[in-house]
Amino acid sequence: MTKKLPEGFCILPFVHMEIQIQGQVHVCCHTNQPQDMGNLHQQDLQSVWQGDQLKDFKRHILSAQTQKNSHCKDCFYYESLGAKSWRQYENENWSLYIDDVLAGSAPSQPKSLSLRFSNLCNFSCRTCRPATSTGWFKDALFLNPRGQYQKVTSTPSNKSMLSQIEPYLKGLTQIHFVGGEPLMESEHYDILERLASVNPDIEITYDTNLSILSLGDREVIPLWNQFKKVNLSASIDGLGEKGEFIRKGLDWNSFLKNWNRVKEEAPHVRLMNNFTLSVYNMFHVLEFIEFIHESDFYHGQDLKDFSVTLVEEPKWQSLQILPPDLKKELRRRYQNFPLRHLGRVAEDLDNAISYMEGADQSQLLGIFRNFNKKLDLIRAENFSKLFREEAQCLGF
């Protein structure tokens, strides 16, 4: 990169499209703006990529107007706290394209797609919600009998996801499958089979709970073995019973079995963990990192493939609800953690501290207690028994 970047520059809108669960097309997964660039229930993907909304958005970025755009406020909020934002990570990941974009020669087609087929999922994680997981429907009805809970899809029934993205498959360098749970989606297997024939050099990435490795008679590992670059980011938020408590539907032993099966049958697949950090596991995350370090989880890569994502919504599960004395204690533990020097542990823990101290939302602690007690009753579980220290600190 040789040219100076416009203030607030972000590469993603020039190389990437994000398809959400109800068909919304966004420039990235971190926008919280209800207005999108288009919707696959109303238009096809090509018309979104070539549409006026996305063109206007790109012009804003090139004219250093990004910070005025509500789509991007989360990244600038993180940066204002001294944390590293998604925008900054992606500018590093796609740095080879930045000079061309600034010179007016941006790619004519997207180089990366992130796909969400539907909210179909077999888990009901405490930090999730029914809008993104059908597994949540049963408990949601107990919590709010008047609520409307239904499966939603990102494409209309008469036009498949494969047909929407077909024009771009040969030119893609990356594709990202997200959920719901992508390994439960038959269209995901259709797309893999098509990619194997037209673009086997593509880099494939997953966010998955890794609870299954097949759908009917379709096994996914033989398909992965047809590609050179496959990344599995397995969502796991705790060890054993603690992980099973937070991620309802998880069977820890089955998870380890599938993890080791991928290691053995597809050794080229990069196995990673993403840990969703909330008030549930604010202390336990350090225990989890120690386990990863001691168990050689990543083919000798130690903690290079471990990352932390912060719960921001619902706000009443985020670290911002902690009272000041508890924030001080958590800061002390994170800053003095002996394994900070490994991988990106220090960066992730420091980002957590910055976000935690960025706002006082302690007035929401009562909402967390109330929700958790109700869900414990519905699920016949006991947060206070399993997470003794967290529960005591949170007033249970």
TITOR-268164 format. One record per residue (C-alpha): residue in three letters; z, y, x. Coordinates in steps of 0.05 Angstrom, whole numbers, padded with zeros to 5 digits, always signed. Layout:
ALAZYX ...
//
This chain:
MET+00000+00000+00000 THR-00022+00066+00030 LYS-00018+00119-00025 LYS+00045+00152-00050 LEU+00066+00124-00117 PRO+00071+00170-00178 GLU+00144+00179-00196 GLY+00168+00121-00239 PHE+00105+00080-00226 CYS+00103+00009-00254 ILE+00047-00040-00239 LEU+00059-00087-00297 PRO+00016-00054-00351 PHE-00044-00058-00305 VAL-00038-00133-00290 HIS+00004-00165-00344 MET+00013-00177-00419 GLU+00074-00204-00454 ILE+00066-00241-00521 GLN+00129-00242-00562 ILE+00154-00291-00614 GLN+00126-00254-00675 GLY+00059-00237-00642 GLN+00078-00170-00613 VAL+00043-00154-00548 HIS+00085-00116-00498 VAL+00076-00092-00427 CYS+00138-00130-00404 CYS+00197-00169-00431 HIS+00247-00113-00420 THR+00220-00062-00469 ASN+00266-00050-00528 GLN+00217-00005-00563 PRO+00199-00031-00633 GLN+00129-00003-00627 ASP+00085-00051-00588 MET+00015-00048-00558 GLY-00012-00093-00613 ASN+00002-00156-00653 LEU-00036-00222-00652 HIS-00026-00229-00727 GLN-00069-00167-00736 GLN-00118-00168-00677 ASP-00139-00212-00619 LEU-00112-00206-00549 GLN-00176-00177-00520 SER-00174-00118-00568 VAL-00102-00105-00547 TRP-00119-00105-00473 GLN-00177-00058-00485 GLY-00142-00017-00538 ASP-00124+00057-00539 GLN-00049+00046-00540 LEU-00048+00008-00474 LYS-00098+00056-00443 ASP-00054+00115-00462 PHE+00007+00080-00434 LYS-00028+00069-00367 ARG-00048+00142-00365 HIS+00025+00162-00375 ILE+00044+00118-00315 LEU-00010+00147-00270 SER+00010+00218-00288 ALA+00084+00205-00271 GLN+00105+00208-00344 THR+00136+00138-00345 GLN+00208+00163-00349 LYS+00192+00199-00414 ASN+00168+00135-00446 SER+00219+00098-00488 HIS+00188+00031-00470 CYS+00215+00039-00399 LYS+00284+00067-00409 ASP+00321+00003-00391 CYS+00292+00002-00321 PHE+00310+00075-00308 TYR+00380+00063-00337 TYR+00391+00008-00286 GLU+00365+00051-00230 SER+00411+00108-00251 LEU+00470+00060-00241 GLY+00446+00043-00171 ALA+00421-00026-00192 LYS+00352-00054-00177 SER+00307-00053-00238 TRP+00253-00100-00264 ARG+00202-00045-00249 GLN+00221-00046-00176 TYR+00219-00121-00171 GLU+00150-00124-00202 ASN+00122-00069-00158 GLU+00141-00113-00099 ASN+00112-00176-00131 TRP+00045-00143-00147 SER+00041-00095-00087 LEU-00029-00121-00068 TYR-00058-00089-00131 ILE-00025-00021-00127 ASP-00075+00014-00082 ASP-00133-00009-00126 VAL-00097+00016-00188 LEU-00084+00084-00157 ALA-00156+00088-00134 GLY-00180+00076-00206 SER-00201+00004-00195 ALA-00149-00033-00236 PRO-00165-00105-00255 SER-00212-00109-00314 GLN-00173-00168-00342 PRO-00099-00187-00339 LYS-00077-00227-00279 SER-00013-00251-00312 LEU+00008-00272-00382 SER+00076-00288-00410 LEU+00074-00331-00472 ARG+00124-00343-00527 PHE+00097-00391-00579 SER+00153-00387-00630 ASN+00229-00388-00638 LEU+00230-00465-00638 CYS+00289-00488-00597 ASN+00338-00546-00597 PHE+00396-00504-00569 SER+00442-00453-00602 CYS+00471-00416-00543 ARG+00529-00369-00557 THR+00492-00312-00524 CYS+00428-00324-00565 ARG+00412-00312-00639 PRO+00371-00343-00695 ALA+00312-00294-00684 THR+00297-00331-00619 SER+00324-00401-00633 THR+00314-00445-00694 GLY+00374-00484-00668 TRP+00418-00427-00690 PHE+00399-00430-00764 LYS+00455-00477-00787 ASP+00512-00437-00756 ALA+00480-00371-00775 LEU+00482-00391-00849 PHE+00557-00402-00843 LEU+00568-00335-00809 ASN+00522-00297-00856 PRO+00501-00337-00919 ARG+00457-00279-00942 GLY+00415-00278-00879 GLN+00342-00300-00878 TYR+00327-00350-00823 GLN+00259-00379-00812 LYS+00213-00405-00758 VAL+00164-00352-00734 THR+00102-00359-00692 SER+00066-00312-00645 THR-00004-00329-00671 PRO-00031-00339-00742 SER-00041-00411-00765 ASN-00117-00404-00763 LYS-00121-00379-00690 SER-00086-00417-00634 MET-00054-00387-00573 LEU-00105-00424-00530 SER-00163-00390-00567 GLN-00130-00322-00556 ILE-00121-00329-00481 GLU-00183-00372-00466 PRO-00225-00312-00442 TYR-00174-00298-00387 LEU-00155-00367-00362 LYS-00203-00371-00303 GLY-00181-00303-00276 LEU-00106-00310-00283 THR-00062-00317-00222 GLN+00002-00329-00261 ILE+00023-00355-00329 HIS+00095-00355-00354 PHE+00119-00400-00410 VAL+00181-00376-00447 GLY+00217-00395-00511 GLY+00247-00413-00556 GLU+00237-00475-00515 PRO+00165-00481-00488 LEU+00169-00555-00472 MET+00177-00568-00547 GLU+00110-00534-00563 SER+00047-00576-00570 GLU+00003-00516-00554 HIS+00037-00510-00486 TYR+00010-00579-00468 ASP-00059-00560-00494 ILE-00060-00499-00449 LEU-00037-00539-00388 GLU-00093-00589-00399 ARG-00144-00533-00404 LEU-00117-00497-00342 ALA-00120-00561-00302 SER-00195-00563-00312 VAL-00211-00489-00304 ASN-00157-00459-00259 PRO-00115-00510-00221 ASP-00095-00457-00169 ILE-00057-00416-00220 GLU+00018-00406-00210 ILE+00057-00432-00270 THR+00128-00410-00286 TYR+00177-00433-00340 ASP+00241-00409-00371 THR+00267-00475-00399 ASN+00331-00511-00418 LEU+00301-00574-00385 SER+00328-00618-00441 ILE+00261-00654-00450 LEU+00203-00672-00405 SER+00155-00698-00459 LEU+00132-00686-00529 GLY+00112-00749-00566 ASP+00069-00788-00518 ARG+00052-00726-00476 GLU+00090-00726-00410 VAL+00094-00659-00374 ILE+00106-00682-00302 PRO+00037-00714-00294 LEU+00008-00648-00317 TRP+00050-00608-00268 ASN+00024-00653-00212 GLN-00046-00627-00225 PHE-00025-00557-00203 LYS-00006-00530-00134 LYS+00047-00480-00156 VAL+00097-00494-00211 ASN+00164-00458-00218 LEU+00218-00483-00264 SER+00273-00433-00279 ALA+00325-00476-00315 SER+00374-00436-00357 ILE+00444-00460-00343 ASP+00507-00419-00353 GLY+00563-00464-00330 LEU+00584-00531-00303 GLY+00598-00592-00347 GLU+00637-00576-00410 LYS+00636-00502-00397 GLY+00560-00502-00394 GLU+00557-00545-00457 PHE+00603-00496-00493 ILE+00561-00434-00478 ARG+00494-00469-00487 LYS+00506-00511-00549 GLY+00457-00570-00546 LEU+00464-00579-00471 ASP+00483-00648-00445 TRP+00504-00636-00373 ASN+00489-00707-00350 SER+00421-00707-00383 PHE+00406-00641-00351 LEU+00422-00669-00282 LYS+00381-00731-00296 ASN+00319-00689-00315 TRP+00331-00642-00255 ASN+00332-00701-00207 ARG+00273-00734-00240 VAL+00231-00672-00228 LYS+00255-00671-00156 GLU+00232-00742-00146 GLU+00167-00745-00187 ALA+00142-00674-00174 PRO+00172-00653-00107 HIS+00124-00593-00101 VAL+00155-00561-00163 ARG+00202-00504-00145 LEU+00267-00515-00182 MET+00308-00453-00197 ASN+00369-00434-00239 ASN+00379-00372-00281 PHE+00451-00359-00299 THR+00463-00314-00360 LEU+00525-00274-00344 SER+00570-00252-00401 VAL+00644-00245-00415 TYR+00646-00320-00428 ASN+00631-00339-00356 MET+00649-00275-00318 PHE+00697-00314-00272 HIS+00663-00382-00276 VAL+00598-00356-00245 LEU+00632-00357-00177 GLU+00653-00429-00187 PHE+00582-00446-00207 ILE+00553-00413-00144 GLU+00602-00454-00102 PHE+00578-00518-00136 ILE+00505-00500-00122 HIS+00520-00486-00050 GLU+00557-00551-00039 SER+00509-00597-00076 ASP+00441-00581-00044 PHE+00411-00567-00112 TYR+00347-00536-00085 HIS+00317-00581-00032 GLY+00355-00547+00024 GLN+00340-00477+00000 ASP+00414-00464-00014 LEU+00421-00404-00061 LYS+00351-00373-00053 ASP+00330-00400-00121 PHE+00392-00379-00159 SER+00391-00315-00200 VAL+00435-00279-00251 THR+00412-00246-00315 LEU+00461-00199-00350 VAL+00474-00203-00424 GLU+00458-00134-00451 GLU+00451-00152-00525 PRO+00492-00166-00564 LYS+00530-00111-00529 TRP+00596-00141-00550 GLN+00584-00201-00504 SER+00567-00158-00444 LEU+00612-00141-00385 GLN+00615-00069-00411 ILE+00666-00088-00464 LEU+00719-00105-00411 PRO+00779-00058-00406 PRO+00786-00017-00342 ASP+00838-00062-00309 LEU+00796-00124-00320 LYS+00733-00089-00293 LYS+00773-00071-00231 GLU+00794-00144-00221 LEU+00723-00170-00232 ARG+00696-00120-00182 ARG+00747-00143-00131 ARG+00728-00216-00140 TYR+00653-00204-00137 GLN+00658-00159-00075 ASN+00703-00208-00038 PHE+00665-00271-00057 PRO+00655-00312+00008 LEU+00584-00334-00010 ARG+00557-00264-00023 HIS+00513-00268+00039 LEU+00471-00325+00012 GLY+00405-00316-00026 ARG+00407-00257-00072 VAL+00479-00268-00093 ALA+00504-00201-00066 GLU+00448-00163-00101 ASP+00460-00199-00167 LEU+00535-00189-00165 ASP+00528-00116-00145 ASN+00479-00105-00202 ALA+00530-00136-00249 ILE+00584-00089-00223 SER+00538-00028-00231 TYR+00520-00048-00302 MET+00592-00065-00321 GLU+00617+00002-00297 GLY+00559+00041-00327 ALA+00591+00047-00396 ASP+00657+00036-00432 GLN+00644-00008-00492 SER+00716-00035-00496 GLN+00718-00015-00570 LEU+00673-00075-00583 LEU+00722-00126-00555 GLY+00749-00139-00625 ILE+00680-00158-00650 PHE+00674-00209-00593 ARG+00742-00239-00610 ASN+00725-00243-00684 PHE+00656-00275-00672 ASN+00683-00324-00622 LYS+00740-00347-00667 LYS+00692-00358-00725 LEU+00643-00397-00683 ASP+00699-00439-00653 LEU+00719-00457-00724 ILE+00648-00475-00745 ARG+00635-00516-00683 ALA+00704-00547-00676 GLU+00708-00518-00606 ASN+00762-00479-00568 PHE+00744-00423-00522 SER+00816-00410-00502 LYS+00827-00482-00481 LEU+00764-00488-00439 PHE+00762-00418-00409 ARG+00836-00406-00401 GLU+00834-00347-00353 GLU+00778-00311-00389 ALA+00811-00321-00456 GLN+00878-00296-00432 CYS+00847-00234-00401 LEU+00808-00220-00465 GLY+00869-00223-00510 PHE+00861-00291-00543 
//
